[in-house]
Each structure stands twice: as structure tokens, then as C-alpha cells.
């Protein structure tokens, strides 16, 4: 993979940028009255030529599908807000490292962030249940139910307030893939495998089946695979991983069976969060607008990623990448290894326990039916 692929954003034709911006504006405008109000009635500050710039960094690396979608969304904010706000986007690592990003926002180095929750886990154990975990809820609509029907959005706001931040919303993304230099045809093949994982419960579940895990930020995954420092790596979905050149340094993609194509992080939502100081300084109308736009961004982001994924899979085949699938028995064994760790992580932190209690309710909801009482028999959640 060339340096330009990872560190520059290819230019797009003006017509393409305009069309993309219009799609975002349309999505945001139908999101609620706040967006419509902002379009119809520019603020007095705008009339005076005073556009406020919000500095926001994402976990997406430059040049990737994810970052292009993020840039387009940020570019739409000034027009949707009637010129009152502008979002200045930064890619991963541009201002702050991923693991330090929440400190950068809290301390005023940045105003906002679009971060993968897994990067919070070492500092905020409850974050483990704000995103996908092994054999947890696999579909985006499950997470919408969790946050908005079961009340986790309110807990997330409370949790972020404790950190001097404002949780604005989740952003749907994708399942995560495992790319490997070695063939993996069963759970037993993870024994002794050196694999990058995002830490937390995910790393512990793979350690429980014998893997040797290491924690790396996204920007360091490709170099580690290229040098052979690691044998395999979890990272995001097909399109972005192809953008990053993983097919050049690995030969295999490892997936679960057809019932569970991704066993360790089938859904990996991101967040949009603001410095609490910056958020509180915004008018209620702007707060409502941004919330609507985040909801619109989540929908657009997810569907655009899936469109790019569909185009990426044939490219992997052309590159000679082999997709291997684990068995239903492997999925069952991984679930057996994971469930005790669900409770271990939940019981380690009061806020984690509160969020995981909602997960248990969701997963036993008859319309979801991921687990039944016999699956968690003998395990206790200590609220």
C-alpha cells in the first residue's frame, strides 16, 4: 500500500461533492423541526458574518471510505445551520491519538469527536457495552432498540457528563473483520495466534480461546501486519480495510458461520460527542439541529459503507484473498467462552452493570431472542 493511499484524501469531482452534500442536507432536513428551522431562519450571528467553527476529529483514517463520508457530512453543516456553525473535520491522529481523543475534547484541544467506543474501555469500563461485544446484539436495529427503547441513551449521557462530555448520538458503522496471514478454519486455529484486538472484553474472549492478543490503534495495524509483528488483526469492514491495503499484507479473511458472520463485533457503532462546555454554549436550536444531523449521518454513513462493501468483496477475490468460515459448533463454543466474561466486565463497574442489564433485557426480548434464561444460568449481575 502506498503512502498516498493512507495519508491523503483523493479529490472528488465538484458534481459528486455537490450531490453528496445535497443528500446529507435532505436527510438532515427531514430529521426534525430543528433542521427545518435552521434552513428557514438563519441566525443573527450569521447575518453578521460570524460563523462558529467546531473542530471535530474522527477515528477514520484519511483516504478511506469512512473518512470521505465524514468529510461530506461535516461540509453539509454550514448550509444546514444557515451559516451559524461549520464543522472542521480532522482524520484519525491529525490532532490527537485515538486513545487520547476524549481527553483532547474534554480539555478543549478539540470541540467534538466521532470515536469508536472500544477506544474508551481502558479508561471507561462501561464503554464496553456501548458497542459490539462477542456474541452480543448483531444488528443495527438492535442497537437502536437498546439506546432509544431500553433507555441506554440516557445512561450514556449521564456517563459522558461524568467525563465533561456530551453524548449526542450513535453512528452505525459495520461488522468488523479479521484479516490473517495464516489460514484459520476452526476456533482451535486461534491457539497461539498473535492478533491485534481493540482490548477489553474482546481481547479477553480471544485470550480465553488461546490467542495472543495485542492492543494497537487503527493507524498501526497495517504496519504491524506488513512487518509480521502480528499474524492477524481485527479491524473494521471490507471497504475500509481494502482502502487501507489489508489485502496486500494478508491472505485470509476469517468470518463466523452464516448465522453469525461476525462473532466478536457484529455491530460496531461509533459516537458523536462534544465537550460539555462547547455543547452548553450552543443554543437549544443548534443542539437540536446537531442531534438531528447526527441521526441523519448515522443512517447515511451505514448505507454508504454497505454500498462500498458490496463493491469491495469482488476486489478481494481479484487480489487472491480467501474467505474462511468457522462452524456453528465454533460459534457455540465461542459463546460459551464469552458469557462469563460478559458478567465479569459488567460486575466490574456500576455503570457497566446498568448498561449490561439493558442488554440482558434486549437479548431476551421475544422479538430479538438472542439468549434465554438457560444460557446465563449460574451467572449473577451485581447492580
N, C-alpha and C positions, 0 to 999 in steps of 0.2 A: 504493500500500500504506500503510495507516495505521500510526502508531507502535505502537499496541497489538498489531498482528499480529507485529511483530518483537521487541517487548520485554516481552511478558507471556505467561504460560502460562495458557491457558484452564482454568477449573475443570472437573473431571470429576465426574460423579455418584459417590457413595460406592460403589454397587454395582459400577460399572465399575472403579474403583480396586481394590476387593477382588478382583474376578475376575481382573484383570491380575496382581495380586500373587500370587494363587494359581497362575496359570500359570507365573510365574517360579519360585515355590517348588517346584512339581512338576518343572520342568525341571532345576533345580539339584539336587534331591534324588536324581534318578536319575543324576546326573553321576558319582557315585563314592561310595566309602565315607566320605570325609571329610565330605561334605554330610550323609549319613545320621547319622554320628556326632554332628555338631553339633546336629542336630534332637533326637536322642535324649538327649543328655547335656549340658545347659547347664553352663557353666564356673562355678568357684567365684567368679570375679570378678563374674559375672552375679548370682549369689546375693547378693552383697554390694552389688548395685546399681551396679556400676561398668562401664558400657558405654563402650567406647572409640570415639571418633568419628574416621573417616577422611575428610579433606577432599579431594574429587576433582572436578576440572574437566574438562569435555568440550569438543570443538570444535563441538558442536551449538549453534545459537542458540536462545534461549528462544522458546517457542510453536510450534516446528517438530515434525513427526512424530518426528524423531530424538531431540530432547530429551525428549519425553514418554516414549519407550521407555526412555531412560536414567534418567529420574526413577523410573519404575516399578521398574526393576532395582535401583537404589540403595535404594528403600524396602523391598525384599524382604530385604536383607542382615541386618537386625537380627533378624528372626524366624528366618531360616535358621541364623544363628550362635548361636542360643539366647540372644540378648541380649548376646553378648560384643563384637560390633562393630556399628557403624552407619556408613553411608556418607552424608555430607552432600554433595549434588550442587551443582555450580555450572555455569551455561551459559558459552558462549564469551565471553571478555572480562570476566567478572564479577570475577575476581581478577587474572588475568594475560592479556596478549595472546597469541594463538596462537603467534607466533614466539618468545615468551619463556617459553612454558609449561614446557618441560623444565628451564630454569633455576629457575623457581619451585618445581618439585617437588624438584629436586636441593638447593636452598638452604633447604628447609623452609617456604616460604610456603604450599605445598600439600603434601599427602601422596601424591597419586596423580593420574594423568591418563588421559583417553581421547582420544587425539590422532590426527589424520591424519598418517601418516608423511611426507607431502610437506612438511610444515612444518619438518621436521628438516634438509632437504637442504643448506641453506646452511652449516650447522654440522657436519653429519654426512653426508658424501657417500654412504656405504654405504646410507643410508636410501632412496635412490632405488630400490633393488632389493628393499626390504621391502614395497613396494606396487606398484600397477599402473604400467606404463610403456608407451610407444607400441608397439603390436603385440605386446605381451607376453602372458603367460598370461591368458586371458579369463574363466575360470570359477572360482567359489569353491572347487570341489573340487581344481582345480589348485594353489591356494594351500595347501590342507590337505596335499596331497601334498608340496609344496615344503618347508613348515615341519616336518611331522611324519614324512614318509617319507624325505625327502632331507636332513634334518638342519639346516635353516636356523633352527629354534627354538633350537638350542644356540649357533649363531653369534650370533643376536640377543641371547641372554642375555649372551654374552661382550662384545658390542658395548655393551650398555647398562651392564654393570658398569664399563666404562671411563669412563662418564659419571656414575657414582654412582647408577645407577638399576637397577631390577629389571624386566626384561621378563616379564610374566605371560602374555600371550596376545594373539592377534589377534582382531579383531571384524569379521566380514563385514558389508559395507555394500551396495554397489550399483555399477553403472556410473555414469560421470559424463556429463553432457550439456553441449552448447554451445548457449547461447541467443544469438541475434543480432538486431540491429536491421535488418540487411541480409540479403537472400537469398543463400545460399551453395549453389550447385548443383554445384560441382566444386572440386577442390583448387586450381585456379587462382584461385578467388574469395577465397582467403585472402591473396593478394598485397596488401600494404599495409594489411590489416585490423588495427585496434587491438583487441587481445584480451587479456583477463585470463587468465593461466595461473598455476599454482602454483609456477612456477620450475623449476629443474633441467633434467633431460633432456626433460621435456615441453615446456617453453618453447623449448628449443633445437631440438627437432624441428619445431615450428611456425615458428620463425625460419628454418629450413632451407627451408621452402616459401614464404617471403616475408612471413609475418605479422609485425606489430609487437607484441611481447608486453610485458606489464607484470605485476608481481607485486603482488597485493593479498590481505589476509586476507579470509575469508568475509564478515565484517561490513561490508566496504567495497564489495562487489560491486554490490549493488542501487543505492546512491547513485551509483556511477560510471556505471552504465548509465542511470540516470534523468537525470543531467546531460549525458550524451553524451561524457563523458571517454573512454569506450571504446565500440567498436562491438559487441563481443561478449564473452562470458565463459564459460569453463569453470566449472562448479560441480558439485554433487552430482546426485542423481537427480530424477525427475519430481515425487514427492510433496513433498520438502523444498523444492525450487525453487518449486513452486506456493505452498507455505506462505509463502515469502519474497516472493511477488508478482512473480516474474520475468516472468510473462505480461502484466503491466501496463506493462513498460518495454521489452519486445522483441516482435517479431512472428514470429520463426522459431526452431525447434529444428533443429539440424544433426546428423545421425547418419550413420554409415557404412552400407555395404550390408548386406543381410540376413545375409551370412556374418560380418560384423564390425560389429554395430550401434554399438559404440563403439570407435574406432580408437586413441584416445590413452590412455584409462584404463578399460578394460572391467571391471576389478575394482579396487576402491579400499579395501582393508582398513584398519582403524584398529588401534590398540593399546590395551591397558591396561597401564600401567607404574606402579611405586611408587618412591618414594625408597628407596634401598637401606638406609638407616638404619632407616626405618619397617618395611620388609619383614623385616629381620633381627630386629627386636624382636617380631615375631609368633611364636606357637607354630607348630611344624610342622603341627599340626592345622588352625590357621587359614589357614596358607599353602596347604594342600591344598584347603580349603574354597573359598578365593577363586579358586584356579585352576579348580576345578570350576564355580564360578559364572560365571567369565569365558567358559568354553567354552559353558555354557548360554546366557549372554547373547548370544554370537555367533550361535547358531542362532536364538534368538527375535528378535533385532534384524534379522537378514537377512529372515526370513519376514514380519515385521511391516512392514518397509519395502516389500517386494514387494506385499503386500496394499494398502498405501496408494498405491503407484504405479499399480496397476490402477484404483483409484478416481480417480486424478488425471488420467489421459490424456483421458477424456471432458471434463473441465473445461477442459483446454487447447483442445480443439476448440470448446467453447462460447465461450471467450474470443477466438477468432479466430486462434489460433496455428497456423502452417503448419509441418508437419514435412517437411524436405527430406532426401533421402538421397544420399550420394556413391556413386560407381560402384565396381565391382570393380577397374577399372583405377586409380581413385583410391587404393583400399586398397593395391594392389600398389605404386604409386608412393610412398605414404607409408611403407610398409615398407622400400622401398629407401633412402629418406632416413633412416629411423630406425636401421637396423642399424649403420652406422658409429658412431653416437652411443651405442649400447649399449656398444660396446667402448671408446670414448673415456672414458665415465664409469666403466666397470669398471676400466680401467687407471690411473685417476687416484688410486686408493686401495686399499691391500691388502685391507681388509675388504670393500670393494665387489667386488673381484675374486673373493674367496672365495664371496660370495653369488651373484654372477652365474655362476660356474662351475656351481652347483647349478641355476640357471635353464637353462643350456645343456643340462645332463643331462635335466632335466624336459621341456624343449621338444622333445628328440629321443627321448624315451621313446616306444616304439611305441603306447602307449595314449593318448598326448597328440598327438604328431605335428604340432607347430606349425611346425617347421623341419626341414630335412635338411642334411647337410654342404655341399651346393652353395650354400645360402643364405648361409653365413658364410665361404665360401671367400675367402682373402686377408686375413682378419681374425685377429688373434692375441690371446689372453688372456694377459697377463703376470702370473702369480701370484708 
